[in-house]
Amino acid sequence: MTNVISVITAVHGPSAEYLADAYKSLLEQQLPEGWDWQWVIQQDGETDDVVPYVPDDVRISFGQGRHGRAGMARTMGLSRATGQFVKVLDADDMLPPGTLARDAAVLTARPDVAWTTSRVLDLLPDGSTVGFDQDPPAGPIGRGEVLAHWKAHDFRAQVHPATLCVRRELLLAVGGWMALPASEDTGLLLALNAVSRGWFVEETGLLYRKWPGQSTHQAAHSHETERAARMAVIQARAEALLALEGWRIDAG
């Protein structure tokens, strides 16, 4: 029986051209014997401008749905995920070699850990990369630690939600990604950390492409009223989960 990591990617027309680079990064992943990946690509919308960029590979599951932004697309794609672990990969990003193997190794060896994150390098348009100089130490991340850091640092977590790899059952239990116009992945990260321990992998696990079309570059992303509302509901959800001891995931 093959163990599977389901990689979930939300995509829309402007980012579809980058799927080729994401696919190449998946092909370069070397997993232990008995493991493979499944790539669940979910289009945010029902146009014809993404299909031509979807690679022909039996491990790829492609779907479309009504426009609702990335969080809804990922959650809809989750319906087709068959793996015991679910890995996030945005359409315009890439996984460095070894990323999936490192995530699987931690989650397989540590039943007390429910999710992993890893180091990120920003990939700039000229091909150069820039790292984050405040990465946490490699190893476990306790319940509530991400929320505490996020609140103390102007709503910026010490680990990047775009690098998440999580046990599928827990992802379903917390309802997938939040129904927000942005920061839906941060909302998921804080919810996961409210009920379970995570792990930070010090090796680089994501090349995060910087380009004008990405959602975080749009003016609406920084709209003060909307941002305040997003942060408020993300915080309220995480704090509510922290207070519900019956939701604690504390195996091991």
Secondary structure, DSSP 8 states (H G I E B T S, - for coil): --EEEEEEEEE-GGGGGGHHHHHHHHHT----TTEEEEEEEEEEB--SSSGGGS---TTEEEEEE---HHHHHHHHHGGG--SSEEEE--TT-B--TTHHHHHHHHHHH-TT--EEEEEEEEE-TTS-EEE-TT---SEEE-TTHHHHHHHHTTS--SS-GGG-EEEHHHHHHTTSS-S-SS-HHHHHHHHHHHHS-EEEEEEEEEEEE--TTSGGGSGGGG-HHHHHHHHHHHHHHHHHHHH-GGG-----
